[in-house]
Amino acid sequence: MPTSPARSSEPATDTPRRVTKRRGQTRQRLLDAAVEVFAENGFGRSTVEQICERGGYTRGAFYSNFASLDEMFFAMWEQRSSAMLAHIRQAADSSSIDLSGLSPAEKLRAGTALVLDVVPVDDQWYRINAEFTAHALRNPSLKKALAAREHTILDTIVPILETALHRLGRRIDGDPRVLGRALVALHDGTSVQCLIEDENAAARELRVELFTRVVAAYTEPTPPTPTPTHTGKRGPRDRTG
């Protein structure tokens, strides 16, 4: 594998950089080029030179935006995660689906399918993410940085999930983060199945079924709101004697 100072053993840093419109465009074009190169060559066999050539930039342009390929991956990960969470939030808050007339089980399945429709099963990104995860598992500092970002995703997903469940007349039974972890693991596993089977309709249908069953197992119907009752206290005119 070609050697390059681009591969750092340190996790990505949050050192602020001044971002102009032109710099932002350069950064985005480099990220777009990296997606293609990582997907084609594999993360471990990709170099800064290949990405720069694909994007039409020099090494100087790369290093003015990223300290390493590891940092570039994390920037890519943050961008995609933010977009995915925004789509999930929009779906969870959406009133475009008519739930009236549906049974509780039908409501849960319909709501689950609505959210899954906006969660991408992306062949390119799955390969990139899987290869980087294997790379990070061999490096303690990268492993720690990856875990921190996974925790951030969970912290963001749980409130969105609770909002969606409220619309469906359900609430989480137990620790919400346990359900969050279960859904993340289920997404990873069913994504592989869908990709192996070339996004077969049956595999996607099974994906919805599995998600629905897991959500049902970790949730319960929301109890009805108690109706205020009369306290029974008597006013001055009710008192006798």
C-alpha positions as CSV (number, residue, x, y, z in Angstrom):
1,M,0.0,0.0,0.0
2,P,1.4,3.4,-0.9
3,T,2.6,5.3,2.1
4,S,1.4,8.8,2.9
5,P,1.3,11.2,5.8
6,A,-2.4,11.3,5.3
7,R,-3.0,8.3,7.6
8,S,-2.9,9.4,11.1
9,S,-3.1,7.3,14.2
10,E,-4.9,10.1,16.1
11,P,-8.6,10.7,16.1
12,A,-10.0,13.6,14.2
13,T,-9.6,16.9,16.1
14,D,-12.2,19.7,16.3
15,T,-9.7,22.4,15.5
16,P,-11.7,25.3,14.0
17,R,-10.8,26.4,10.5
18,R,-12.1,29.5,8.8
19,V,-14.5,28.4,6.1
20,T,-15.2,30.7,3.2
21,K,-17.7,29.9,0.4
22,R,-14.9,28.8,-1.9
23,R,-13.2,26.8,0.8
24,G,-16.5,25.1,1.5
25,Q,-16.9,24.2,-2.1
26,T,-13.4,22.7,-2.3
27,R,-14.0,20.7,0.9
28,Q,-17.3,19.3,-0.5
29,R,-15.7,18.4,-3.8
30,L,-12.9,16.6,-2.0
31,L,-15.4,14.7,0.2
32,D,-17.4,13.7,-2.9
33,A,-14.2,12.5,-4.6
34,A,-13.3,10.6,-1.5
35,V,-16.6,8.7,-1.5
36,E,-15.9,7.4,-5.0
37,V,-12.2,6.5,-4.2
38,F,-12.9,4.8,-0.9
39,A,-15.8,2.8,-2.4
40,E,-13.8,1.7,-5.4
41,N,-10.4,1.0,-3.8
42,G,-11.2,0.4,-0.2
43,F,-10.4,2.8,2.6
44,G,-7.1,1.1,3.4
45,R,-5.8,1.2,-0.1
46,S,-6.8,4.8,-0.9
47,T,-4.4,7.7,-0.8
48,V,-4.5,11.5,-0.7
49,E,-3.1,11.6,-4.2
50,Q,-5.9,9.5,-5.6
51,I,-8.6,11.7,-4.0
52,C,-6.9,14.9,-5.1
53,E,-6.7,13.6,-8.7
54,R,-10.3,12.6,-8.7
55,G,-11.4,15.9,-7.3
56,G,-9.1,18.0,-9.4
57,Y,-7.1,19.5,-6.5
58,T,-3.5,19.5,-5.2
59,R,-2.3,17.9,-2.0
60,G,-2.1,21.5,-0.6
61,A,-5.9,21.8,-1.0
62,F,-6.4,18.5,0.8
63,Y,-4.2,19.5,3.8
64,S,-5.8,22.9,4.1
65,N,-9.1,21.1,4.8
66,F,-8.2,17.8,6.4
67,A,-5.3,16.7,8.6
68,S,-5.6,13.0,7.5
69,L,-7.8,10.5,5.7
70,D,-9.1,9.5,9.2
71,E,-10.3,13.1,9.8
72,M,-11.8,13.2,6.3
73,F,-13.8,10.0,7.1
74,F,-15.2,11.5,10.3
75,A,-16.2,14.7,8.3
76,M,-17.9,12.5,5.8
77,W,-19.6,10.5,8.6
78,E,-20.8,13.6,10.4
79,Q,-22.3,15.0,7.2
80,R,-24.2,11.8,6.3
81,S,-25.3,11.3,9.9
82,S,-26.7,14.8,10.1
83,A,-28.6,14.4,6.8
84,M,-30.0,11.0,8.0
85,L,-31.1,12.4,11.3
86,A,-32.8,15.3,9.7
87,H,-34.8,13.0,7.4
88,I,-35.8,10.7,10.3
89,R,-36.9,13.8,12.4
90,Q,-39.0,15.0,9.4
91,A,-40.6,11.6,9.0
92,A,-41.3,11.3,12.7
93,D,-43.0,14.7,12.8
94,S,-44.8,14.1,9.5
95,S,-48.6,14.1,9.4
96,S,-48.6,12.9,5.7
97,I,-49.6,9.4,6.8
98,D,-53.2,8.9,7.8
99,L,-53.3,6.6,10.9
100,S,-57.1,6.9,11.5
101,G,-59.0,3.7,11.2
102,L,-55.8,1.6,11.7
103,S,-55.4,-0.9,14.5
104,P,-52.5,-0.4,17.0
105,A,-50.4,-3.0,15.2
106,E,-51.1,-1.5,11.8
107,K,-50.2,2.0,13.1
108,L,-46.9,0.7,14.4
109,R,-46.0,-1.0,11.1
110,A,-47.1,2.0,9.0
111,G,-45.0,4.4,11.2
112,T,-42.0,2.1,11.1
113,A,-42.2,1.8,7.3
114,L,-42.5,5.6,7.0
115,V,-39.2,6.1,9.0
116,L,-37.4,3.3,7.2
117,D,-38.2,4.9,3.8
118,V,-35.9,7.8,4.7
119,V,-33.0,5.7,6.1
120,P,-30.8,4.8,3.2
121,V,-29.4,1.4,2.4
122,D,-26.4,2.7,0.5
123,D,-23.9,0.2,-1.0
124,Q,-21.1,2.7,-1.3
125,W,-21.4,4.1,2.2
126,Y,-21.8,0.6,3.8
127,R,-18.5,-0.6,2.3
128,I,-16.7,2.6,3.3
129,N,-18.1,2.6,6.9
130,A,-17.5,-1.1,7.4
131,E,-13.8,-0.8,6.2
132,F,-13.2,2.2,8.4
133,T,-14.7,0.5,11.4
134,A,-12.3,-2.4,10.9
135,H,-9.5,0.1,10.6
136,A,-10.6,1.9,13.8
137,L,-10.8,-1.4,15.8
138,R,-7.1,-1.8,15.3
139,N,-6.4,1.7,16.7
140,P,-7.4,2.6,20.3
141,S,-7.7,6.3,19.7
142,L,-9.8,6.0,16.6
143,K,-11.9,3.3,18.3
144,K,-12.6,5.8,21.1
145,A,-13.5,8.6,18.7
146,L,-15.8,6.3,16.7
147,A,-17.6,5.2,20.0
148,A,-18.1,8.8,21.0
149,R,-19.8,9.6,17.7
150,E,-22.0,6.5,18.0
151,H,-23.1,7.7,21.5
152,T,-23.9,11.1,20.0
153,I,-26.1,9.5,17.4
154,L,-28.0,7.6,20.1
155,D,-28.5,10.8,22.2
156,T,-30.1,12.4,19.1
157,I,-32.1,9.4,17.9
158,V,-33.8,8.6,21.2
159,P,-35.9,11.9,21.5
160,I,-36.9,11.6,17.8
161,L,-37.9,8.0,18.5
162,E,-40.0,9.0,21.5
163,T,-41.8,11.7,19.4
164,A,-42.6,9.2,16.7
165,L,-43.9,6.6,19.2
166,H,-46.1,9.2,20.9
167,R,-47.9,9.8,17.5
168,L,-48.4,6.0,17.3
169,G,-49.9,5.8,20.8
170,R,-46.9,4.0,22.3
171,R,-44.0,4.7,24.8
172,I,-40.7,3.0,25.5
173,D,-40.8,0.4,28.2
174,G,-37.4,0.6,30.0
175,D,-34.2,2.3,29.0
176,P,-34.7,4.2,25.8
177,R,-31.0,3.8,24.9
178,V,-31.4,0.0,24.8
179,L,-34.0,0.3,22.1
180,G,-31.8,2.8,20.3
181,R,-28.9,0.4,20.3
182,A,-31.1,-2.4,19.1
183,L,-32.4,-0.4,16.2
184,V,-28.9,0.7,15.2
185,A,-27.7,-2.9,15.2
186,L,-30.8,-4.0,13.3
187,H,-30.2,-1.4,10.7
188,D,-26.6,-2.6,10.2
189,G,-27.6,-6.2,9.9
190,T,-30.6,-5.8,7.6
191,S,-28.6,-3.4,5.4
192,V,-26.2,-6.3,4.6
193,Q,-29.2,-8.6,3.8
194,C,-30.7,-6.0,1.4
195,L,-27.4,-5.3,-0.3
196,I,-26.5,-9.0,-0.7
197,E,-29.9,-9.7,-2.2
198,D,-29.6,-6.7,-4.6
199,E,-32.3,-4.8,-2.7
200,N,-34.8,-7.5,-3.2
201,A,-38.4,-6.4,-2.4
202,A,-38.7,-9.4,0.0
203,A,-35.6,-8.4,1.9
204,R,-36.9,-4.9,2.3
205,E,-40.3,-6.2,3.5
206,L,-38.5,-8.4,6.0
207,R,-36.5,-5.3,7.2
208,V,-39.8,-3.5,8.0
209,E,-41.2,-6.6,9.7
210,L,-38.1,-7.0,11.9
211,F,-38.0,-3.3,12.9
212,T,-41.7,-3.4,13.7
213,R,-41.3,-6.5,15.9
214,V,-38.3,-5.0,17.8
215,V,-40.1,-1.7,18.4
216,A,-43.2,-3.6,19.6
217,A,-41.0,-5.7,22.0
218,Y,-39.4,-2.6,23.6
219,T,-42.6,-0.4,23.8
220,E,-46.1,-0.5,25.3
221,P,-49.3,1.4,24.6
222,T,-49.4,4.8,26.1
223,P,-51.8,4.8,29.1
224,P,-54.9,7.0,28.7
225,T,-54.8,10.4,30.3
226,P,-56.6,10.2,33.7
227,T,-59.9,12.1,33.7
228,P,-60.0,14.7,36.5
229,T,-62.4,13.6,39.2
230,H,-64.4,15.6,41.8
231,T,-62.5,15.8,45.1
232,G,-65.6,15.5,47.2
233,K,-64.8,18.5,49.3
234,R,-67.8,20.5,50.5
235,G,-68.2,24.2,50.3
236,P,-69.5,26.4,53.2
237,R,-73.1,25.9,52.1
238,D,-72.8,22.2,52.1
239,R,-71.8,22.0,55.7
240,T,-74.6,21.3,58.2
241,G,-74.7,21.6,62.0
